[in-house]
Amino acid sequence: MREQPKPVLQPDDPSSAISKDDRLPVTVSAYLDGELLGDELASFEALLKANPALASEVAEMRQIEKQLAQIGSDILAEPVPEALTRAIAEFQKS
């Protein structure tokens, strides 16, 4: 079972300086993966609204994820080279 991330620090919390929050990368990843729910999601979205630099970085990460997914889709759509298919068939015979 996946460990639940610790709650994100509140944007008005003086200890919530982004550079001091070692949970932030895990929380950003969970946010991008759609794994934050309820209060945790609301808290992180409030943090994004309060910190435009973080919001910009998260938006850029989301765009990169979309680009990587498209690259993967393009590769999977390509036909398997005939030489590779023959090599696999020969390997399976032996």
Stockholm file with secondary structure:
# STOCKHOLM 1.0

chainA/1-94         MREQPKPVLQPDDPSSAISKDDRLPVTVSAYLDGELLGDELASFEALLKANPALASEVAEMRQIEKQLAQIGSDILAEPVPEALTRAIAEFQKS
#=GR chainA/1-94 SS CCCCCCCCCCTTCTTCCGGGCTTHHHHHHHHHTTCCCHHHHHHHHHHHHHCHHHHHHHHHHHHHHHHHHHHHHHHHHSCCCHHHHHHHHHHHHC
#=GC SS_cons        CCCCCCCCCCTTCTTCCGGGCTTHHHHHHHHHTTCCCHHHHHHHHHHHHHCHHHHHHHHHHHHHHHHHHHHHHHHHHSCCCHHHHHHHHHHHHC
//
